[in-house]
Each structure stands twice: as structure tokens, then as C-alpha cells.
């Protein structure tokens, strides 16, 4: 393995660590301000950082008006829609629940949608992986919402997390066509700006209820961290990883997010899993990983087959399940 690739895996692992930390950090923010305001702080700040980076790095490819509009539409789904649900969910359910549900179920939902639409195939191994993933999700919901930790708020929070995963899957399916012609930094910048403006409109009525003078330095430090770390910095690190090892390999590492999210939630918030919840989470992750890896294997095999005319390699216009991390600023 080349030293460059080894370094890339290190950057990617740090990226997953930053994204995992976003779950408890976001929950901490919502304990001090309304969730609408917390979401706006994170992505409004992230948009400013990305704007500054775009001005400094000056992408060589000039975006057309159509590309900009597509990126903005993607931002309304992936930044506004997804994160409005995400920040609402952490006000009701444990951050650790979200750190498992989002990364594990998003590729499963995306794969099912692509198979139903006829854009990808469903081989025996992949169907088995999807079934295991969905079964693990059902078991996770059951174990998380029974016993001492059960409650209507947690069930509602987990349901919101599930809805958010579905919204992110919609964004995944739209993203390839909407922003495929843009420089990645520009695409994420325009998406984040558009989404943060929509989050700002949603948050505006809540500003008057915030006790601004009572917000601690810890809150503001956390807000700055969310804007810079899991948003702007993680994006740059992820782009570096994709450049060195490829998008497919990089996106598989998304399955490390639940580990980091659970650990950080335990350290900072005192949250923990029962043994049954941990087992259900592992089943869900194993099924999702099996479905994603088998789906990529099929796609690579098809791409390697020559066309009937022997003209070259076919390039199917599909978004592979699990590549929902293509636009990481939205995590």
C-alpha cells in the first residue's frame, strides 16, 4: 500500500471522528437554544467558512447559472431538510441513536430506492444484506424503546432520525444530476449557503426566545466547533481522502461514524447502550455494509465488461448505495 494511501485513510478516519462528534455536540447545542437556532448556527457558520475557503482557493472551474441553481436546490433538501430533522431528533432521542440510525439506514434506504426504480440490481447477497440491515433496524427500534430507557420522546426522536435518513437518501439520488458538473468545493458552498438561509428563515421566529446573555462560553465554543470541525474541516479532509483512495472506498468508512458517535455521546453526555441495543446496532451495520459492498462489486463487474461493439467500458449513471457522503458538509 502506498504511503499516500495510508495517509489518506488517516485523514478519512479523522473525518469520521469529526462527524461522529457532531451528534453529541449538536445535542449539547439544543439544550441551550431552540433546535432551529442550533441548526442555523452550525450551517450559517459553516457557510461563512466555506465562502472564505472558496475565495482563497479560487476553483478553476466556473459554475454556470444552471449548476448554481442545482446546487441550491440540493442544499434545500440535503442541508435544510436533513438538518431540520436531525436537530429536532436530538432534542428527543439520544445522540447515540442518531449516530447509528443515520449512517446505517441511509445506504439501505438508498439501495432499496435504486432497486425499486430499476437503476441497480438486487442479487442474493445484496438482498440478504438489506434484509439483515432492515431487521437490525427493527430490532434496534424495539430494544431502544423498551425497558427503563423507553419513552414517547425517544420513540419520536428515533422516528425523526429515520425520516431524516430517508430525506438524505432523496438528496443522494438528486445530488449526482444536480451538481455533477461543478467543482466539489463550489457545489458544497452553494448548497450550504442555500440551506443555511432556509434554516435561518426557520430559526428567525425563535431568536426572541433565546436568553442571549445567559449563553456560556462553552456554548459558543461548541457552536464554533460545529461550524468549523464537522462541517468545513471534515469536508476538506474528505475531499483529500477521495482524491487519494476514491469515493467508493472513502464512503465505506462512513460505517466508523456510529463507533465515534457512541463513544463521544458516552463521554460528553453520559449516554450508553444496553447489550441488546449494541447487538441490534451491530446487526444493522453489518447488513448495511454487506449491501453496500456487494452493490459496488456488481457495479465494478459491469463496468469491466466490454460493450457489445467492443467500444470500451460502460459507465452506468447511478449513485451507488452508500455514497451518500458525497457532500459531507451536510453531516
C-alpha positions, 0 to 999 in steps of 0.5 A: 500500500502506498504511503499516500494511501495510508495517509489518506485513510488517516485523514478519512478516519479523522473525518469520521471522528469529526462527524461522529462528534457532531451528534453529541455536540449538536445535542449539547447545542439544543439544550441551550437554544431552540433546535432551529437556532442550533441548526442555523448556527452550525450551517450559517457558520459553516457557510461563512467558512466555506465562502472564505475557503472558496475565495482563497482557493479560487476553483478553476472551474466556473459554475454556470447559472444552471449548476448554481441553481442545482446546487441550491436546490440540493442544499434545500433538501440535503442541508435544510431538510436533513438538518431540520430533522436531525436537530429536532431528533436530538432534542428527543432521542439520544445522540447515540441513536442518531449516530447509528440510525443515520449512517446505517439506514441511509445506504439501505434506504438508498439501495432499496430506492435504486432497486425499486426504480430499476437503476441497480440490481438486487442479487442474493447477497445484496438482498440478504444484506438489506434484509439483515440491515432492515431487521437490525433496524427493527430490532434496534427500534424495539430494544431502544424503546423498551425497558427503563430507557423507553419513552414517547420522546425517544420513540419520536426522536428515533422516528425523526432520525429515520425520516431524516435518513430517508430525506438524505437518501432523496438528496443522494439520488438528486445530488449526482444530476444536480451538481455533477458538473461543478467543482466539489468545493463550489457545489458544497458552498452553494448548497450550504449557503442555500440551506443555511438561509432556509434554516435561518428563515426557520430559526428567525421566529425563535431568536426572541426566545433565546436568553442571549446573555445567559449563553456560556462560553462553552456554548459558543465554543461548541457552536464554533466547533460545529461550524468549523470541525464537522462541517468545513474541516471534515469536508476538506479532509474528505475531499483529500481522502477521495482524491487519494483512495476514491469515493467508493472506498472513502464512503465505506468508512462512513460505517466508523461514524456510529463507533465515534458517535457512541463513544463521544455521546458516552463521554460528553453526555453520559449516554450508553447502550444496553447489550441488546441495543449494541447487538441490534446496532451491530446487526444493522451495520453489518447488513448495511455494509454487506449491501453496500459492498456487494452493490459496488462489486456488481457495479465494478463487474459491469463496468469491466465488461466490454460493450457489445461493439467492443467500444470500451467500458460502460459507465452506468449513471447511478449513485451507488448505495452508500455514497451518500457522503458525497457532500459531507458538509451536510453531516 
